[in-house]
Amino acid sequence: MNSKYELMVMVDAQKSPSEKEEVYRQAQEVITKTGGRVLNSQVWLDRYKMSFSLKKKTEATYYLVNFESEGAFLAKVRELLRL
């Protein structure tokens, strides 16, 4: 049985639009390659100031991906996304 999940992808806001889209596309590919199905995806926040810095970056573009997958595939998704 498939369950629904959300994935938030944060990309350095200083990257070019094409670099951001590539990271976003790769995250969607990981989901589909592991047997999941992307239900909806969108830019959630663009150039948003984070509450804390990550790797000395203070702004990020947030992408929200809603997907459905079997729970057994989540370990593969985490591994491929390096979470």
C-alpha positions in Angstrom: 0.0 0.0 0.0 1.3 3.4 -0.9 1.5 6.3 1.6 1.8 10.0 0.8 4.9 11.9 1.8 6.4 15.4 1.4 10.0 16.2 0.6 11.4 19.7 1.1 14.5 20.4 -1.1 16.6 23.4 -0.1 18.9 24.9 -2.7 21.4 27.7 -2.2 19.6 30.9 -3.4 22.9 32.2 -5.0 22.8 29.4 -7.6 21.6 30.2 -11.1 18.0 29.3 -12.0 19.3 26.4 -14.2 21.4 25.0 -11.4 18.5 25.1 -8.9 16.2 23.4 -11.4 18.7 20.7 -12.0 18.9 19.8 -8.2 15.1 19.9 -8.1 14.8 17.6 -11.1 17.3 15.2 -9.6 15.2 14.9 -6.4 12.1 14.1 -8.5 14.1 11.5 -10.5 15.2 9.8 -7.3 11.5 9.4 -6.2 10.4 7.9 -9.6 13.5 5.6 -9.9 12.7 4.1 -6.5 9.1 3.3 -7.4 7.4 6.4 -6.2 5.1 8.7 -8.0 5.3 12.5 -7.8 1.9 13.9 -7.1 2.7 17.6 -7.0 5.8 19.8 -6.9 6.4 23.5 -6.8 8.7 26.3 -5.6 7.5 26.9 -2.1 9.7 29.9 -1.2 12.2 31.7 -3.4 15.3 33.3 -1.8 14.0 32.9 1.8 16.3 33.9 4.7 16.9 30.9 6.8 16.8 31.0 10.6 20.2 29.4 10.7 23.1 29.1 8.3 24.0 25.9 6.5 27.5 25.7 5.1 27.7 29.5 5.6 24.7 30.1 3.4 21.8 32.2 4.9 19.3 32.1 2.0 17.7 29.2 0.2 15.1 28.4 -2.4 12.7 25.8 -1.1 11.0 23.3 -3.3 8.1 21.2 -2.0 7.5 17.8 -3.6 4.5 15.7 -2.7 4.8 12.1 -3.6 3.4 8.6 -3.0 5.5 5.5 -2.3 5.6 2.3 -0.5 7.3 2.6 2.9 10.0 0.1 1.9 11.3 2.4 -0.7 11.9 5.3 1.6 15.2 4.0 2.7 16.4 4.0 -0.9 15.1 7.6 -1.3 17.0 8.7 1.8 20.2 7.0 0.6 20.1 8.4 -2.9 19.4 11.9 -1.6 22.1 11.5 1.1 19.8 12.4 4.0 
